[in-house]
Amino acid sequence: MRNRNAYFTVEAALVLPVVIGAILFVIYMMLFQYDRCLLEQDIGGIALWGSIVEASDTAELEQKVQTRISELYRGKYVAWRMTKLDASVGRNRFCANGAGQLTFPVPGWNFWSADNMWGTAASYEYSRLSPVTFIRLCHRFGEEAGR
């Protein structure tokens, strides 16, 4: 019987779990980034919508905003859950805030924090523009551009 060296088998047994773990980690990071981008898009859209929606008073605006937030489709987030989603109006400024958490799949491998969560938050703020102010700005722009 011939003596065969088995060092390739031992190296493969050591390297293969590391490679598979690295690939799974990269996939999970991509899911996290995808959900983070969706959160940024949703919060930015709500903030922009809230800055241009017409309302007679602040109470009506807040009611419309709460309706819009409750209708937001949350099933598009792949791997995390929303922890915060709210909006506020103050001093003619519209602010939308959101946050989410992703549970890390393997306990003990999360080197960045003690708990097993990754989280991120997004915040956008826009000035509300009344139609009168917008028309005045357009006229002022027309005068400046005509010079």
C-alpha positions as CSV (number, residue, x, y, z in Angstrom):
1,M,0.0,0.0,0.0
2,R,1.2,3.4,-0.9
3,N,1.6,6.2,1.7
4,R,-0.3,9.3,0.6
5,N,0.1,12.7,2.2
6,A,-3.1,14.0,3.6
7,Y,-2.1,17.6,4.2
8,F,-4.5,18.9,1.5
9,T,-7.4,17.4,3.4
10,V,-6.3,19.0,6.7
11,E,-5.8,22.4,5.0
12,A,-9.2,22.2,3.3
13,A,-10.8,21.3,6.6
14,L,-9.3,24.4,8.2
15,V,-9.8,26.9,5.3
16,L,-13.2,25.9,4.1
17,P,-15.1,27.0,7.3
18,V,-13.3,30.3,7.3
19,V,-14.2,31.0,3.7
20,I,-17.8,30.0,4.1
21,G,-18.0,32.2,7.3
22,A,-16.5,35.2,5.4
23,I,-19.0,34.8,2.5
24,L,-21.9,34.6,4.9
25,F,-20.7,37.7,6.7
26,V,-20.4,39.6,3.5
27,I,-24.0,38.6,2.5
28,Y,-25.3,39.7,5.9
29,M,-23.5,43.0,5.6
30,M,-25.1,43.5,2.1
31,L,-28.5,42.8,3.6
32,F,-27.8,45.4,6.4
33,Q,-26.8,48.0,3.8
34,Y,-29.8,47.3,1.6
35,D,-32.2,47.8,4.6
36,R,-30.3,50.9,5.7
37,C,-30.7,52.4,2.2
38,L,-34.4,51.6,2.2
39,L,-34.7,53.3,5.6
40,E,-32.9,56.4,4.2
41,Q,-35.2,56.4,1.2
42,D,-38.4,56.1,3.2
43,I,-37.5,58.7,5.7
44,G,-36.4,61.1,3.0
45,G,-39.6,60.5,1.1
46,I,-41.8,61.1,4.1
47,A,-39.8,64.3,5.0
48,L,-40.1,65.7,1.5
49,W,-43.8,64.8,1.3
50,G,-44.4,66.4,4.7
51,S,-42.7,69.6,3.6
52,I,-45.0,70.1,0.6
53,V,-48.4,68.6,1.7
54,E,-51.1,71.2,2.1
55,A,-52.8,71.4,5.5
56,S,-54.9,74.2,7.1
57,D,-53.3,73.8,10.5
58,T,-50.6,71.8,12.4
59,A,-53.1,69.3,13.8
60,E,-54.4,68.4,10.3
61,L,-50.8,68.1,9.0
62,E,-49.9,65.8,11.9
63,Q,-53.0,63.6,11.3
64,K,-52.1,63.3,7.5
65,V,-48.5,62.5,8.4
66,Q,-49.5,59.8,10.9
67,T,-51.8,58.3,8.3
68,R,-48.9,58.3,5.7
69,I,-46.5,56.7,8.2
70,S,-49.0,54.0,9.2
71,E,-49.5,53.1,5.5
72,L,-45.8,52.7,4.9
73,Y,-45.1,49.1,3.6
74,R,-42.6,47.5,6.1
75,G,-42.5,44.1,4.4
76,K,-39.8,45.3,2.0
77,Y,-37.1,45.3,4.8
78,V,-35.3,42.0,4.4
79,A,-33.5,41.3,7.6
80,W,-34.4,43.8,10.2
81,R,-37.2,45.4,12.2
82,M,-38.2,49.1,12.5
83,T,-37.7,50.4,16.0
84,K,-38.6,54.1,15.3
85,L,-40.6,55.9,12.7
86,D,-42.0,59.3,13.5
87,A,-42.3,62.9,12.2
88,S,-42.8,66.3,13.8
89,V,-43.6,69.8,12.7
90,G,-42.2,72.8,14.5
91,R,-41.3,76.4,13.6
92,N,-42.3,75.8,9.9
93,R,-39.8,72.9,9.8
94,F,-40.8,69.3,9.0
95,C,-38.5,66.6,10.5
96,A,-38.8,62.8,9.9
97,N,-36.8,60.3,12.0
98,G,-36.5,56.5,11.7
99,A,-34.3,53.7,13.1
100,G,-34.0,50.0,12.7
101,Q,-32.2,47.0,14.2
102,L,-30.7,43.9,12.7
103,T,-30.1,40.8,14.8
104,F,-26.6,39.4,14.2
105,P,-27.0,35.7,13.3
106,V,-24.1,34.2,15.3
107,P,-23.9,35.0,19.0
108,G,-20.4,36.0,20.1
109,W,-19.2,37.1,16.6
110,N,-20.4,40.7,17.0
111,F,-17.2,42.4,17.9
112,W,-18.6,46.0,17.7
113,S,-21.1,45.9,20.6
114,A,-22.0,43.8,23.6
115,D,-25.5,43.0,22.5
116,N,-26.3,41.0,19.3
117,M,-27.8,44.0,17.4
118,W,-26.7,46.3,14.6
119,G,-28.6,49.4,14.4
120,T,-28.8,52.6,12.3
121,A,-30.9,55.7,12.2
122,A,-31.9,58.3,9.6
123,S,-33.2,61.8,10.0
124,Y,-34.3,64.4,7.5
125,E,-35.5,67.9,8.0
126,Y,-37.0,70.3,5.5
127,S,-38.5,73.8,5.6
128,R,-42.2,74.0,4.9
129,L,-42.9,76.5,2.2
130,S,-46.2,78.3,2.0
131,P,-47.6,79.1,-1.5
132,V,-47.3,82.8,-0.9
133,T,-43.6,82.5,0.1
134,F,-43.0,80.3,-3.0
135,I,-44.6,82.9,-5.3
136,R,-42.6,85.7,-3.8
137,L,-39.3,83.7,-4.2
138,C,-40.2,83.0,-7.8
139,H,-40.8,86.7,-8.5
140,R,-37.6,87.6,-6.7
141,F,-35.7,85.0,-8.8
142,G,-37.3,86.4,-12.0
143,E,-36.2,89.9,-11.1
144,E,-32.7,88.8,-10.4
145,A,-32.5,86.7,-13.5
146,G,-33.8,89.6,-15.7
147,R,-30.9,91.9,-14.7
